[in-house]
Structures are given as C-alpha cells and as structure tokens.
Amino acid sequence: MIDLVKLTLAAGDGGDGKVSFRREKFVTKGGPDGGDGGDGGSVIIRSKAGMTTLRDYAGLKRIEATRGQNGDRRKKFGEKGEAKVIEVPIGTVVYLLAENKVAAKRRNNSLIEDDALYGGKYYLEEENQGIPLRDPDNQLQYLEEKEEIITFKEADQELLICHGGRGGRGSVHFKSSVKTTPMEAGYGGFGDQKLVQLELKLLADLGLVGFPNAGKSTFLSKVTKANPKIANYPFTTIEPNLGIMYLGSGQSKEELVVADIPGLIEGASKGKGLGLDFLRHIENCKSLMFILYLDEETIFDEKISDAKKAQMLWEQYEQLRKELNDYDPKMLKKRSIVTINKIDIYTPKQIDTFRSYFTKKDTDVILFSMFTNEGLSEVTKAIAKTV
C-alpha cells in the first residue's frame, strides 16, 4: 500500500494584461483597449470515499494547473486556467514542506499590495512589442519544520492548496487625464507552488500488535472478512490489512475496523527494517491488541522451564511496549488488551503458569487458539469492552 508521497504542486500563473489601442476605420488614434489576463488555475485536494491508497501518485514529482491566457485587444479577457483536482483517501494528512515566495506571503497574510497580487507592471516602447521577460517565482524555500495543513476525516472535503495567480490588468486600466495613451499593462500574478507530503494514516478502532508470526493475520481473517496473506514465515504482512469486525447489536459499537499491522522487530522505533512505517500506523489506531506467542520449538523444549517460558512471553510484551514508548510515549496511553496465541499446544500447567505470571505483573492476559477457536469468544468480549 502506497501511503506516503511527496509532490510539488503548482497553480497556474495569471495571464498578462494586453497593451493595445482601439484601431478602427475612421479612428487612427483610439484610446487604450488592452484586456485583462485570465486567472491561473488553482490546485485543489479533495477526499474521496472508497480510495484506500495513494498509489495514483507513486512516481509523480509534480502536478500543476494551467496558466491563464493573456488579455487581448478590444478589452477581451484571457481565458482562465483550468484547476487541477487531486483526489485522496479519507485519513490523508497534508503537510507543507516548502513553498515559493508568493505562497509564503499568502500564508503570512502579507499579500496586500496590488503589485504583489497582480505581478507588477511592464512597459513597452511601441504597441506591438513583445512582453518583456521577468524572473519566475519557482524557487521553493523550505520551512524550518513541516506544517500540518489538514487531515481529511470525511468524504468530499476540499482544500484549495495552491491559489492560481490573478490575471494581469490590461492597458485600459492605466488611462488617466494626463496619460491618455498608456504603454503599460500588468503581468499576471504568480501562482502558488508548494512541496507537500501526503500521508495516509489508518483510521482503525483496533490495531493488532505483535512480532512476526504471532498470528495477527490469521486472527484478522477469522474475525473479519479480510483476506490477508498468511504463511508460516516472518514478514508475510508487509502492508497493513483492514477488516470489519461485527460485534453484534446491543454493543456500544456494533462494528469496528481492525488493522493487522506488520510485525515489529527489535529496533523498530529507531528505523530498523520498516519499523517507523509500521509504528506510524499503530499511532492512529484507537486501541491495541497485543498478540504474544512462543514458537513450537520453544514450547516443546523440555530444557526450558514453564516459568522461563512465561518470562519469555512477558519479555516479548515488554519489548513491544518499549518500541511503542520509544516511538511516542503517548502510544502506551491507548486502551489495550494482552493475549497469548496458540493455547492449543500448551499444557494445562503451562496455561496456569502463564496466567499466574502475568497476574503477578498486574496484567490481565487472555489465551486463545486460532487453530481450535478456543478462547476466541473471550477475546471478542474483551475487544468489545476495550473499544
């Protein structure tokens, strides 16, 4: 799933005003009739229901609206530039990273002079002379820190992210009692240009947290209609999977969104593997379900005591909590439940030992099996209470 992209967005510049004079059969020296340039097209970001990824923008570097057309004779206005609409999934966060000068002025409410709005004037020596070139405003200045602009929380929200430049004024605007044949007109204003980061954050009610092979994907497939890839090797899940879990009527919430987060590894909070990407998704889950497990080799190793195995499960839980805390301490304030998978291969004595160990740590734990479904109803009830 593509959930993080950077794009340069560019609104269109305004069209330039026209320097011209009325020329008719019996009028050799008519007054100015140069028309205004058209406004440049703006860039709009709109949230769309049903979109689940930013894949459409993978590999793209720049998206731009069209420029306004120049004004013409007989006070004709230039055609406006066409706006560009970018559609994103619900849950997308837009961050501003860099911008050009006109965009910075607009953001700081300092676009107060006409020249700043319109782009300034140009002067000609004769009517049919070409419009003088000017330096473009396409150098982007980075912000000291990225700035969050908006989080799209529902469908059909719109954000005008880059304003198109205003069309330049034609020579007709510069006529006065002392200047009857003005040889000047206005440049079109520059359009905003911005470097933005689009980040799609999962908006899930429950996030499944555990090390690789803990059984998160199997759990998701059991309690929802999702079909994640499942296999007995680490990192089967490399992208988050979502499913809808139905709790039934009479609950405070009849259904909830469950997210299968790819398995964490030690050092995830420091960027090891794809850890930071995975933790970013956990950050946006309202509550968490820790899924712990021991592999069969460890479970059936008689040289390892049951007490030691219980300690290993606890250390696994502590390591997961450490990764969350190192990434953002607020993660541990989320409501959560702790579970141990694969109860079907544990002896009754081991089950008692594991429960007792966690109880001594003031932590409730639920044991269950995805193979036999034992304990699954208890997990479901705990989830209903937690979310």
N, C-alpha and C positions, 0 to 999 in steps of 0.2 A: 504494500500500500504506500503510495506516494503521499506523504503528509507534511512535507516541509520543502518549500521552494522560495527562491529569491527572484524577483522580477524588477526590471526597470520599466516604469510606467510613464508614458509621455503624452500629455494632452497636446492638441494641435495649437500652433501659433495662430494669432489672428491675422487675417489678410490685411494688406497695406491699403491705405486710402489712395485715391487717384488724384493726380494733378491734371486738370483739363479745363477747357473753356468752351462755352457754347459757340458752336460754329454752324450757322445756317445760311441759306442762300443770300439773304439780304442783311445778315448780321456777321460782320467780319471780326468784330471785337466784343463778343458777348462776355458776360460775367462768368465766374468760375462755376463749373458744374460737375466737378470730380466727386464720385460717390464713395461711400464708406466701405471698408473691407468687411468681410464676414467674420463672425466669431469662430475661433478654433473649437474643434470638438473636444469634449471632456472625456475623462475615463471614470467609469462607474463600476464599483464592485457590488454584486448582488448575490444573496444567498439563495440556494435552490434546493428544494426538498427532493430527496432521492439520491442526491450526489453523495458519494462516500469516500472520495479520494480527490487529490489534487493532480492526478495523473495527466490531465489535459495540458498541464503547464510544465511537465517534466521536459527539460532540454531547451525550453524557451528562455531567452535572455531579455527580450524587450517586447513590449506591447504598446502600440501608440495609436492615438486617434488622428484624424486627418486635419490638415490645416484649413483655415478659412480662405476663401478665394479673395483676390484683390477687388477693390471697387472699380467702377468703370465710368465712362462718360455718361452724361445725361442723368447724373445723380443715381446711377444704378448701384445697388448694394451688392457686394460679393456674396456668394453662397456660403452658408455656414458649414463648418467642418462636421463630419459625422462622428458622433460619440462612439466610444468603444465600451462595451459592457463585458465584464469578466464575471463569470458565474462560479461560485464556490460552495462547498458543502456547509450545512449548519454545523457550528462548532469551530469554524475557522476564525483564527485570531490574526489581525493585520498589525504588523509592526513597521514603523518608519525607521529606516536606517540612514538615508541620505537624501538630499534634495537640492534643486538648483536655487538661484537667488530669488526669483520671483515667488517660488513656493515658500521659501523661508519667510519672505516679507508678508505673504498672505497669512501664514501660520501665526506670525507675531503681530498681526493686525497693523502693519506699517505700510500697507498699500494705500496711501492717502493722497498722493499726488497724481494728477492726470497723466503726466508723463510715465509714471510707474504703471498705471493701468493700461494705457494705450501703447506704450512702447517708444514714446518720443516722436519728434518730428524729423522730416527730411526736406531738403531744399533742392530745387532744380534751377538750372540756368535757362533752360528752354523747355517747352511743353512736352515734347516727345522724347525727352531724355530718359534713359533707364533709371530705375530707382537705385540709389546708392546702397552698396552692401553695408552691413553692420555686423558687429561681433555677436555670435549666437550666445544664448544663455543655456548652455548644455553641460556645464561643469557642475558635478554634484559634490556638495560638501557633506561629509559625514557628521552625524550627531555624536556627542560625547557618549551617550547611551541610547540604545534603541528605545523608541517610544511606542507604547501600545496605543493604537488608534481606536480599534473597535473589536468586539467579539460578536460574531453573528450567532444569535441564540434562537432565531426562528426563521421560517422561510420568508422570502421576498423582502427581507431588509435590504436597503440600498445605502451605499456610501459614495458620495462624489469625492473620489480620492485625489483627482488631478483636474483642476479647472482649466478650461481652454482659454487661450488669450483673447482679449477683446479686439474686435476689428478696428483698424486704424481709421481716423477721420479723413474724409476727402477734402479737397481744397475749398469746397463750398463753405466749410465751417470757418475758414480763416479770412473771409472777406470783411472789410470794415470801411468806414468812411475815408480813411487815409490809405487803405490797402485794397484797391479795387481789383487788382489782378494778382492775387497771392500765388507765388510759385512754391508753395509748401503744402505738405499733407502729413498725415500721421502714419508711422509704422504700426503694424499690428502688434498687440501685446504678446509677450512670450507666454507659452503655455507652461503649466507646472510640469516638472519632471521629478520623479521620486524613485528611489530604490526601496522596495518594500520586501518584507518577509511574510509569507503566508504560512501559517502553522495550523494544521488541523488537529484539534485536541479531541480525544474521545470523550463523549459525554455519557458515561456509563454509571449505573447505580451501584454496581458491584464489580470490583476488579479481582481477578484470580492471581495470587502472587505465590511464587514458589521457584525452586531451582528447576533446571531442565529435567524432564522425565518424571515430574511429580504427579502427572495425571490431570493437568489443568484442561487440556484439550478434550480428553475423554469425558471429564466432568461436564464441560460445556455442551458436548454433543448429547449427553444423557439428559440434561435438564432443560435444554432448548432444542430448537430445530436447526441449529447451526451445524455445518459440516466441515469442521477444521481438519487439516491434515494430521493424521495420527500415526505414529510409528515408535518403535522401541529404540530410539537413539536421541541423543541430545539435540536441541535446537531444531526440532521438527517445525515448531512455530517460530517464524522469523518476522511475522507481521501480526498485529493484534486481530483477533477474531471477535465478532459481536454476535450475540444471540438474545432472543427474548425468552425470559423465564416467566411462566404463568404460575402465580401463587394461588389463584382461585378467588372467588368472591368472599367477602367478609374480612379480607385483609385490608390494612391501611393503604396498601398499594397492590392492585390485582396483578400487575405485570411489571417486570423490571428488565433493564438492559444489563446483560452480563458481558464483561470483556475478558477474554483469555489473553493475558499479557505474556509475551515471550519470556522464557525462563531467564532469571537473573543469575549472574555468576559473581563470585567474589571480586571486588574491584569495580563493579558496575558503576558506582557513584563517581568514580574517577575516570570514567570513559572507556573502561576496558570492554572490548567487544563492541556491541551496540547498546551498552548499558544505559547511557544517557538518553538514548531514544526510547528505550523501554520504560525507564523511570519517568520520563515526561508523560507517558500515557497513564501511568499509575497515579500521577499527580492529579489527574482530572476525574478520577473515579470517586464517587461519594463515600463508598465504604469498601472494605477489603476482606477477602477471604484467603488466609494463609493455608496452603496445602503442603504438608510435610510428608516425607516418605523415607524409607530405607530400602536400598536395593536388595534383591533376594540373596545375593552372596553374603551380605552383611547379616541379614536376618537369620540365615541358616548356619552361620559361623558359630559353632559351639564354644570357641575360644573367647568370644566376646560375651560378657555377661549381659543379662537383661537390663541391669541398672546402667551399664555403659551404653547400651543401645538407646535407652531413654535419654541419657545425657547427650548422645549424638543428635537425637531429634530436637532436643532443646537448643543445642548449639546451632543447629540449622535455622531454627526460628530466630535466634538472636542475631545470626549473620544477616538474615533478610531484613530484620528491623534496623540493623546498623547501616545497611546500604540505603534504606529509605531515609534514615536520620541524616546520614552524611550528605544526601542529595538535598533534602529540605526537612528540617525538624518538624514542620507542620504536618508532614505525612503521617507521623505517629499519632496525631490527634484524631485521625479518622476513626470512625467506628469499625470494628473488625471482629472476625471470629477466627479461631485456630482449629484446624482439622489435621488428621493424620490419615493418609490413604493406605490402602492395601490391608485392611483388617482381616481379610480372608486368609492371609498367610501367617498371621500372628497367633500364638497360643493364648489361651485364656490368661495364663500367668503373665505373659508379656503385655497383654492389654491392660491388666490391672496395674502392672508396674509403670507403664507409660502414663496412664491416667493419674496415678498417685504422684509421680514425679512432677507433672505439670501443675497439679493441685497445690503441691508444696511451694510452687513458684507463683501462687495466686493467679493462675491462668487456667481457664476452662478449656478443655480440648474435646473434640468430637472425633471419634474414629469411624471410618466408613470404608466401603469397598465399591469400586466402580465395576468390579467383575461380578459380584453377587448382589449388589444393590443394598447390602446390609448397612444400616446406619444412614442411608441416603435421606430418608424421611426426616430424621432428626436434624440433619444438616439443613434441609429445606426450611424447617420450622425456625431454626436459628437465624437463617438468612432473612426470613420474613420479619423477625423481631429486630434485626440489626438495621435493615434499610428503612 
